[in-house]
Amino acid sequence: MVQPKIDRKSVAGKQLHVEEHTQLLVIGAGPAGLAAAIEAARRGLSVVLVDENPVSFKTMGDEVPLHYGQGMSGAARNRNAMMEALVASEPLIETAFEAGVDVRLGTACWGLYGNGSAVHWLPGTVAGLTDDDRGWMIGAEQVIVAAGRRDMGLGFPGWEKPGVMGATAAVALAKHGALAPRSVVMLGTSAEALTAASALRSAGIKVVAMVEQAAEPLGPSDMVSALRADGCAFLTGHIVREALGRDTVEAVLVSAVDAAGRSVGEERRLACDGIMLAVGVTPVVDLLDALGCRIAFQPERSGYAPVVDADQRTSVRNVFAVGDCAGIWPAKSRDRGIAEIEGRRAVAAIVAELGLGDGSAAPENVLPDRPTYDLSAYRLGWVRASVIEARAEFHVCQCEDVTARELLEVRPPRYLEWQAERRNDRSLSALLGEGPPNPDQVKRLTRAGMGPCQGRRCREQVAVLLALKAAMPLSTIPLAGYRAPVRPLPLAIASQIPEDQAEHWDVWFGIHAQWRPFWDIPALYTVATNDATGTAASE
């Protein structure tokens, strides 16, 4: 019998090394994720709950997973103290331990994979995990993503200074006693912005002023009144013109703006050591988008969010989205119980499908609030006034040093030493064609959004700038795609994940061998007789 010839260079028959398996993987230990994990454990499922917090000081410096803006105090370097503060700030973490949940803090999920139109060989749904020491793959029958929220970036002259940061990051640091700024100015007055301001005030941070480009505060009047009573000024119809300070933020200049976003009147100086960006929160959908879940622009859910059914199920049947990553609206921001209900509803759907239900009814579904303002117009208004009408150029994409002008004119990166073309027409339509401009096209041509923070500071700004330039609604601008790893993965850790193709990687990528393989060298051989056009063979 003739034995079949085995091609050592082929990927056929190779198996992904999955180190462990669980019935349910929950990603994110916020209210929704913890509620889901606890409920699932009580129903008899094996549950692994991972959360990347406490995030290492180095990762915070890369602006991952939030826009920390170098606003961390020295306390953030103490890993043990941050872990203790995290556990103390969330009583449900201890409850999850007691319920039998395998809780893993300081563990990030950098990738989520499943079989689909392009992949058919996976053993099931698998996730890539990493901690400070290693990286590995875990298989899961069901996945609940509770990845939370982050803040939309907003540029202005000086916004690269330490102390300019997202409000979500500031609240997280303040909760754990690791926020450096003690006196802050906040941009935005939505319910989410007011909630963040209240949380900072409760942590002992002085909120000097709420700056709002709209004519009136957007959030609930009772929250506005509470902050005003605490001495916080509300500057409506204003924007930040510049962040002042040598090494860090020391003050801001603000001015009134007209209906077109142009600065009018005299500028006013406000002393502070932090500027909190709260002009827009967005669901963290990176894992879901990279997996292939359907994502759509949903103003009632604060922008691009996964499309979920009444059970929080995404378009991938065994993957659920709960909490802020499934959508953000005022009632949910003020009442964490709504996120917890979403987590328990997802578990109810899972146990019912597995035949483990006890006959009890699932918690009633809570639908998003009806929007009280035009989300698209609001964000366009902020970017028009703060970026387009800025007093000086600055880098919208700080990682790759791309200005708004370079982005809108689709200029190549500076390191290419590009010279101006003879043609005058550098419009988006001339360069990218008709239809809504795609942020991914702009990213490839300008590198905007291609840096270490993976666009977390500029992604929404880029979309708004493209909408303004193309005179199209924000909802028509496609979501810039995500690809794994969605978290920085050091090569020292990535290399620990077994890779069957590592031995013959050069041939697998179609790279011709530089030398002839030892088994194919003739008795008389010289470099001059080497045939580089022959059959490729791995070294």
LUMSEBA-606116 format. One record per residue: residue in one letter; y, z, x of N, C-alpha, C in turn. Coordinates in steps of 0.02 Angstrom, whole numbers, plus 50000, padded with zeros to 5 digits. Layout:
% residues N
AYZXYZXYZX...
END
This chain:
% residues 539
M499405000050043500005000050000500625000050044V501084995650029501694995050069502195000350045Q502415004550091502905009650074503595006550067P503975008350015504645005550008505085007650066K505505003150087505955004550142506535008850117I506655014250151507175018950130507815017250168D508335016050132508995014750162509355021450172R509385023750234509685030250247510435030350233K510725024350229511455023950220511645023550146S511165023050101511305022350030511435029149998V511845029149944511965035349907511435036149852A511025031049841510515031349788510025037049802G509905040949751509425046449757509695052749788K510315052649812510615058549842510825063349786Q510755069749798510905074849748511515079049770L511935080549722512495084949735512235092149744H512465095449795512235102249808512635107149764V512325109649712512635114549668512345121349684E512775125749707512545132249733512325137149679E512665136949621512495141749568512625138549500H512365141849448512435139449379512615145249333T512965143549280513135148449229513165145049161Q513075148949109513135145949042513855144249026L514315148749045515025147649030515445149149091L515865144349109516365145349161517045145549128V517415150949141518095151649114518575151349173I519055146849170519535145849224520205148549203G520395154249230521025157449214520925164149180A521215169349210521135176149184521775178649152G522095174349112522645176549071522375179149005P522815180348956522585183048891522045178748859A522125172148858521645167748826520975167748863G520995166948929520385166748968519995173248965L520345178848970520015185348967519705186648899A520075184948846519805185848778519175181648769A519185175548794518605171148788518005173948827A518135176048889517595178548932517275184848902I517685189348878517425195648849517015194248787E517275189848743516925188248681516255184848696A516265180248745515645176648762515125181448791A515335186048834514865190848862514575195348808R514975197248760514725201448705514235197648661R514285191048661513825186948622513195185148660G513135187648722512525186748760512525180948809L513095177648820513125172148867513245174748938S512965171148987513145172749056513815169349070V514295173349095514985170949102515235172149173V515525166949203515885167549266516615166249250L517045170949268517765170349257518115169949324V518475164549337518825163849401519585163549389D519955166249435520685165849433520935165749505E521405161249520521645160449588522105166149610N522345170149564522775175849582522345181649606P522585185649654523225184949688523225179049737V523735174849732523795169049775524015171349844S523725168349896523905170249964524635168449979F524935172050025525625170850044525725163750069K525245161250107525295154450134525285149250077T524845150150029524815145549973525455145749932M525735151749923526385152149889526905148149927G526885148349992527365144650033527305137150023D526725134750001526635127649985526825125949914E527115130849878527325130049808526735128549762V526185131949775525575131149735525325138049715P525135139049651525135134049597525795133649560L526275137949577526915138149543527475136749593H528085136049567528665134949610528935141849629Y528695144349687528895151049709529565151049744G529785145349771530445144849801530585149849856Q530065151649894530135156649948530445163049923G530325164649859530605170749831530145176749835M529625176149877529145181749883529415186949931S529345193249914529515198549961528935199750009G529035204250056528505205650104527895208550072A527965211450012527395214449978526855209149962A527055202849956526575197549939526095196249996R526255198550056525795197650113525215202550112N525295207950074524765213150071524275211150016R523735208050036523245205449989522945210949945N522775216549975522465221949938522945224849886A523575225749906524065228449860524185223749801M524195217249815524285212349762523695212349714M523095213049742522495213449699522525219549653E522725225249681522765231349641523295230549587A523865227549605524395226649555524185221849500L523805216749518523565211949468523105215349418V522625219249443522155222649399522515227849356A522995231349386523355236549348523795233449294S524035227349305524485224149256524125221249196E523465220549200523085217349146522465221549131P522515225949080521945230349064521315226549044L521375220449018520775216848997520335214749056I520605214849117520185213249175519635218549182E519825224849175519325230249179518835229749120T519105227949061518665227149003518155221649015A518365216249048517905210649062517355212949109F517535216849160517025219549206516515223649166E516765227949123516315232349085515885228449036A516125222649013515735218548966515195214449001G515185214549068514675210949105514895204049129V515545202649125515805196249150515815196349226D515605190849256515645190149329516355187949346V516785192849359517495191549370517615190349444R517935184749460518075182949529518815181449536L519195186349559519905185349570520015182449640G520575179149650520705175949714520255169949726T519995167049672519545161349675519845155549635A519995150149668520325144449635519815139049618C519935135649562519535129849544519935123649564W519675119849611520045114049636519815107349607G519275107549568519035101249539518535102649483L518555098349432518095098849376517815091849364Y517135091249364516815084749361516285084549306G516225078749276515705077749225515535070349220N514945068949195514745062049186515185058649134G515325052349146515745048549101515655041149111S516175037249097516125029949102516015027649174A516255031549222516195029349292515685033249332V515445038949305514975043149341514385044749295H513775043749319513185045049277512655049249312W512775051049375512235054049414512305061649424L512835064649396512925071849405512395075749365P512205081649390511705085749354511985089149292G512605087949276512945091149220513675092149239T514015096449202514705098049219514715102749279V515095100949330515135105149390515865106249407A516005111849440516675113549461516675115349535G517205113449569517295115349639517705121749643L517435126749677517775133149684517915134549758T518425138549770518575140649838518915147449838D518765151449889519145157549900519415157349971D519575162949999519865162950066519375160650120D518725161150107518235160150159517805153950151R517685151550089517195146250081517355141950020G517005136250015517045131949958516345130249934W516255129549868515585128149842515645125149772M515075122749747515055119749681514655124249634I514885124649571514545128549521514425124049460G513825124449433513675120749372513785125049311A514025122049256514165125949195513965121749134E513635125049087513465121649025514085120648981Q514535125448983515155125148944515725127448990V516315124548979516905126449019517495127748973I517825133348984518445134848949519005135049001V519485130648994520045130349042520635134149012A520865139249047521435143249026521915143749085A522145137849107522515137349171523245139249166G523505140449106524185143049100524725137849099R525315139949122525915135849120526265135749188R526735131149196527195131249253527865128449229D528365128849272529045126949252529225120049278M529615116549238529895110149258530415111349311G530385107449365530895107849417531545104649395L532105106949422532755104049408533175104449471G533375098549496533745098449559534495098949549F534825101349601535555101549606535695102949680P536295101649704536445102949774536285110149793G535865110949844535675117549867535055120349836W534715116249795534135119049760533525120049805E533585117649868533045118849915533085125649949K533625129349937533715135849969533205140949942P532955145449986532525150849962532875154949909G532535156149854532825159849799532895155649736V532845148949743532835144549685532105143549667M531895145949609531185146149594531065145449519G530445144049501530255143649431530235150549400A530435151049337530435157549303529735160449296T529235156249286528545158649280528325162049344A528485158949401528305161949465528685168549475A529315168649456529715174749465529425180549424V529235179149362528955184449320528295186949348A527875182349373527245184449403527355188949464L527825187049506527965191049566528265197749547A528735197749499529055203949478528545208849449K528065206149411527545210349380527135214049433H527075210849491526665213849545527095216849600G527745217749586528185221049634528305216949697A528295210349692528355206249752528905200949746L529405202049703529955197249695530535199549738A530785195149782531325196849827532005197049792P532205191949754532865192249721532915198149673R533515201249672533625207049627534165205649576S534555200349586535085198649540535065191049531V534915188649470534765181649461535175178349406V535255171749412535535167549360534965163149335M534905162549269534355158749240534625152549206L534285146849216534465140549184534015139449124G534325138649065533945137549004533985143448957T533925142048892533955147448842533435146648787S532885143048802532345142448753532015149148744A531565149548696531185155748685530815157748748E530545152848784530175154348846530645156948899A531255154148904531745156548952531965163648936L532085164948873532305171648853531745176748863T531125174748851530555179248863530505180948937A530595175848980530575177049052531145181649073A531745180549046532315184849063532185192049043S531895193048985531735199848962531225203249007A530725199249029530215202049073530515203949141L530975199849166531305201549230531735207749222R532085208149166532495214049154532065220349151S531485219849119531035225649115530765227649184A530745222849230530505224249298531065226649344G531655227749316532215230349356532635225049388I532555218749368532955213349396533565212249352K534155211649382534765210449343534835203049328V534895201349264535015194449244535755193749232V536105190549279536825190049277537055185549220A536735179749214536955174949163536385170249145M536415167749084535985162349061536425156149055V536265151049095536665144849097536315139649055E536675136549009536375131848962536825125748953Q536545119748965536945113648957537055111948884A536635114348839536735113148768537315117348742A537555115648682538145118948655538005126048632E537375127448614537195134148589536515136148619P536375142748623535715144948646535175142248599L534605140548627534065137648588533575142748560G533515148448592533005153348574533205157748516P532755162248496532875166848440533495171048450S533875171948397534515175548401534415182848420D533855185948400533755192948417533665193948492M533335189148524533245189548596533905188348632V534305183748606534965182548635535395188748630S535395192048572535795198048561535575203648608A534925204348618534665209648662534905208748734L534885202548757535105201148825535865202048832R536235199948782536965200848784537135208348785A536775212248747536905219448746536755222648813D536335219448852536165222048919536655219648972G537165215848952537665213648999537575206649026C537095203048999536965196149022537455191348987A537805187349027538265182348999537885176048979F538115172848926537825166448905538355161048914L538225156548960538695151148975538415144648947T538565143248885538325137148853538795131348871G538525125248869538915119548889539075119648963H538645122849004538755123549076538135121349114I538235119749177537685118449224537865121549291V537365122149335537475124249404537695118149444R538255118749476538505113149517538235113549588E538135119649613537885120449682537635127549693A537115128149732536875134649755537185136049823L537515141749830537855143449892537465148549932G537555148349998537215153150041536995149850106R536965153750159536765150950224536015150350229D535655155850226534925155750233534565156150166T534865159750120534575160450053535145159850002V534975159949938535485159649886535905166049888E536565165049889537025170749887537485170449826A537565164449798537975163549738537865156649711V538105155449650538075148749621538765146949595L538905140449597539505137749564539285134549499V539595136449444539445133549379540075130449351S539985125649308540555122549275540355120049206A540835119049164540715116249097540585108849104V540225105949056540085098849056540265096048987D540445089648987540585086448923539945083548893A540015079848838539435077248803539035072348845A539355069248894539005064448937538705067748999G538785074349005538505077949062538965078249122R539595075849116540065075949172540415082749176S540515085049236540845091449247541575091149226V541805096249190542505096649169542745103749182G543385104349195543675110949204543545113849273E543755120049282543685123349346542975126149355E542775126549418542125129349434542175136949438R541625140149421541605147449421541055149849469R541195154849508540715157449557540375163649529L539705163549530539305169349508538895171949567A539005178149584538615181149639537905182649615C537415180549655536705181849638536295180249700D535665182249701535225180449756534605176749733G534635174349670534075170349644534305166049586I534005160049581534145155549526533465153849495M533385155649431532745154649397532775148349354L532315143749366532285137549328531855138649266A532165138149208531795139149145532025134049093V532155127949116532395122649070531815119249034G531205120749054530635117749021529985120249051V529535122749008528865124649031528385119149011T527865118449050527385113149037526675115749047P526205113749004525505115949012525215113349078V524815117349110524475115349172523845111449152V523875104849159523335100549135522985096949192D523095099049254522845095149311522085094449310L521725099949299520995099549297520755095149239L521065096049182520855092349122520995084949129D521575083149157521745076149165521295072749217A521165076349272520735073549324520025072549299L519795076849253519125076249224519085070249177G519635068549145519625062949098519735065049026C519935071349014520095073448946520715069648922R520735068448858521305064948829521915069448831I522465066948860523095070548865523625066348829A524045069448790524565065848753525215069748753F525765066148747526425069348743526495072348674Q526555078948671526595082648608527195087448611P527765085448584528365089748589528255096748562E527845097348509527725103948480527315108448526R527015105448578526625109248627526955109148695S527595107248698528015107448758527865101848807G527695096048782527595090248826526885087848828Y526675085448887525995082948894525505088748891A525035088248844524535093548833523885090248811P523315093648821522685090748799522645090248723V522325085048699522205084348628521585088548611V521675093548569521135098148552521045098348477D520425099948455520305100748384520415107948364A520215109748303520325116548277519945121748316D519425119748354519025124348394519255124448466Q519815121248482520085120748550519655116148595R519245111948565518825107448602519225101248622T519155099148686519495093248710519075087048693S519285081248718518905075148706518245075048745V518165079548794517525080548828517175086348793R516615084948762516325089448711516215096648735N516005097648797515845104348819516415107648858V517015104848853517605107548888518135109348836F518385115548840518875118148793519515119948831A520075119548797520715121548826521025126848782V521225132448812521505138048773522115140748810G522515144548774523105147548804523655142448816D524085143948864524665139648876524485132748900C523905131848932523725125148954523555120648896A523445123548836523305119648776523935118448735G524495121048757525115120148722525525126448721I526185125548724526655131248727527155130448671W527265135848633527785135848581528045143048574P528625143948542528955150548542528515156348519A528165155548463527765161048438527225163148488K526915158248521526395159848570526705163348631S527305161248650527625164448708527795171748694R527955173248632528145180148614527545184548596D526995181448575526415185248552525785182848588R525545186748635524955184848673524325184648630G524365187648571523795187648526523595180648504I524075176048502523915169148482523465165948534A523625166948599523205164248652522505167348650E522475173848636521825177148632521405174348574I521725172848518521365169848462521075163148482E521455159148520521205152648542520575153448585G520585158448629520005159748671519395161548631R519485165848581518925167948540518675162348494R519135157948471518915152348431518475147648471A518655146448534518245142148576517545145048585V517505151548595516855154748604516455154348538A516785155148482516445154748417516125147848408A516475142548430516195135848425515595134948471I515625137948531515075137448578514455140948553V514525147148530513935150948508513645147948444A514065145048402513815141848341513395135748360E513615132048409513235126048431512575128048463L512565133848497511955136248529511505140048481G511725141048420511325144648371511325152148383L511845154748416511875161948431512375165648387G512645162148338513145165348295512845170948253D513275175948239513045181648198513285181248126G513555175448106513775174548038514505176448026S514815179548076515525181548067515975175348072A516525175548036516985169948035517395169748099A517555163748121517975162948180518695164948162P519085167348211519785169048197520155162948169E520625164248126521005158848094521415155048146N521405148548141521775144348188522525145148178V522895145648234523625146248232523925139748258L524295136448216524585129948234525265130948267P525485126048307526135126648340526715127048290D527255130248313527865130448273528145123348266R528525122348214528895116148208529475116448258P529555111448302530095111748353530785112448321T531185116748350531865117948325532385113748361Y532175110048412532635105648448532235099748476D532595094548495532285088448522532115089548595L531485090548610531265092048678531475086448726S531375080248706531535074548749532285074348765A532695074748713533425074548723533665080348766Y533355086148756533555092148794533425091248868R532835088948885532675088048956533085082348987L533185077048949533605071648974534315074048986G534555078448942535235081048950535305085149014W534805089249029534835093349090534825088949152V534375084049155534325079949215534935075449222R535205072849167535805068749170536385072649200A536485078749176537055082749199536955085549269S536335087749284536215091249347536045086549405V535705081049390535475076549444535895070149447I535945066649392536315060249392537055061449406E537345066649375538065068049383538195073249437A537725074149483537815079149536538395077349582R538685082349613539255081249657539055078249724A538415078749742538175075949805537435074449799E537195070049843536485068349842536065074049870F535465074749844534995079649868534295076849856H533795080149882533115077749876532805080249811V532675075549766532315077249704531595079249722C531275075249766530625076949793530735080149861Q530675086749865530815090249927530275089049979C529655088249958529115087250006529205080850047E529405075450013529445068950045530165066550055D530645070950043531365069350054531585063050019V531475062749953531665057049913532235059049866T532795055349869533355056849825533265053149759A533685054849710533655051449645533825044049653R534325042449695534505035449704533925031449735E533605034349786533045030949818532465030049770L532375034849727531835034349678531975028849627L532575028949599532745024149546532815016949573E532985016349637533015009649667532355007849700V531865012049693531195010949719531225009049793R531575013049831531645011649903531035014149940P530795010349989530225012650029530395018950068P529895022750090530025028750129530435027250192R530835032050213531285030950270530905029650335Y530305032650341529955031750404529745024550417L529775020350366529625013150375530215009350404E530785012950412531395009950439531585003650400W531545004250335531684998650290532424996950290Q532574990550291533254988150286533374985250217A533994985550194534154983150127533954975850119E533654974250063533464967350048534074963250029R534024956650036534584952350020534714952049945R534184952549906534294952149834534664958249809N535054957549757535444962949729535084966649673D534614963349641534294966249583533734970949605R533884977449602533374982449617533244986749556S533284983649498533144987249436532394988649431L532224993749391531524995549382531144989649352S531444986149304531094980649272530964974949320A531424973749367531334968349415530774970049464L530724976449481530234978549531529554980249501L529554983149442528934985749413528714982049351G529124977349327528944973649267529204976849204E529124973449148529354976049085528914981749061G529154985349012528774990948985528984997449019P528735003048995528915009549023528725010049097P529175012149141529005012849212528495018349221N528015017249264527475021949275527625026249337P527635032849330527775037149388527275036049445D526655034149430526175033049484526375026949526Q526655021749494526905015949532527465018149579V527935022049552528505024349591528265028849648K527765032949635527495037349687527215033349745R526835028149730526535024149783527055020349824L527605018549793528115014649827528635018849864T528755024949839529275029149869529005035649899R528395037549882528065043849901528335049849862A528765048849813529005054449772528415057549733G528285063849745527735067249712527095067249752M527115064849814526505064149853526425069549906G526845074849902526825079949954526335085549941P526365090749983525895096349977525905099949910C526485100149877526515103649812526235099349757Q526035093149773525715088549725526155087249664G526815086949676527285085249623527455090849576R527285096949592527415102449545528155103749536R528565102049587529285103149581529655096949555C529375091049562529755085049545529445080749491R528835082049472528465077549427528845076349361E529065081649327529425080749264530115077649275Q530445079549330531095076549345531035069049354V530525066849390530415059749401530335056149335A529935058949290529825055849224530475055249185V530885060549188531525060449151531995055249182L532015055049248532445050149282532245042949263L531605041649261531375034949242531545033449169A531495038449126531675037449056532425035949049L532835039549086533555038449084533735031449110K533435029549166533585023149196533355017349151A532775018149120532495012749078532755013149006A533155018348991533415019248923532845019348872M532325023348889531755023948844531635031348829P531305032748773531145039848758530685042748811L530755049148823530335052548872529595051948855S529445051748791528745051448769528405044948789T528795039748806528495033348825528315033048899I528565037648938528425037649010527735040649021P527275036849051526585039449060526565045749103L526055049649092525935055549134525715053349203A526035055849254525805054449322525115057549331G524645053649356523955055749358523825061449407Y523295065149394523045070449438522375068349467R522255070349528521605069249559521395075449597A520755076749597520495082449635520505080749710P520615085849752520705092849735521405094249709V521455098049655522105099549626522405105849658R522065108649705522325114049746522215112249819P522655114549864522555113149935521875115649958L521505111349992520825113150014520785111950089P520835117250129520795116350202520145112950222L520185108750273519595105150296519045109950318A519245115750345518745120650366518325123050308I518615123050248518245125150188517905119250156A518245113550152517945107650122517325105550159S517315106450224516745104350264516125108650251Q516215114350218515635118650204515215116050146I515515111750105515145109050047514685103550072P514015104350064513545099450090513695092450064E513695087550109513865080650093513325076150122D512915073250078512365069050102512605062850137Q513215060650123513455054550154513785055750222A513825062050244514175063550306513855060150366E513195059550367512855056850426513015049450436H513135045850382513265038650388513925036750355W514425041050364515055040050329515395033450349D515325031350411515685025350433515425019150397V514775018550391514495012850357514615013250282W514595019450255514695020350184515385017750163F515875018450208516545015950194516655008850219G516125005550241516174998550262516504997550329I516475002650372516785002250438516274999650488H516444994350523515984991750574515924996550632A515334997150657515215001550715515574998750776Q515845003350817516185001050877515694999050931W515115002350932514595000850981513944998650947R513524995650983512864993850956512435000150952P512035001050898511605006850893511075006750948F510855012550969510395013051025509745009451011W509535009050946508895005850932508954998150931D509554995650940509654988450936509944985551000I509924989551054510204987251117509684983351156P509834977151176509354973151215509294975951286A508794973451322508674975851390509284974651434L509584968751428510174967051467510774967051419Y511224971951427511764972651378512414973951414T512934970551392513614971951416514074972251356V514634975451363515114975951308515344969051287A515384964551336515624957751321515174954151272T514524955951271514054952551226513974956051159N514354961651148514294965251085514564961051028D514184960350976514384956350918514644960950863A515314961650858515614966150810515574963450739T515374957250732515334954350664514644954850635G514184957850671513494958350646513424963850594T512804965250576512664970250526512914977050549A513284980450506513554986950524512994992150526A513024996650573512535001950578512885008350597S512665013750567512995020150579512825022950647E513295026350677513165029750740512945036950728
END
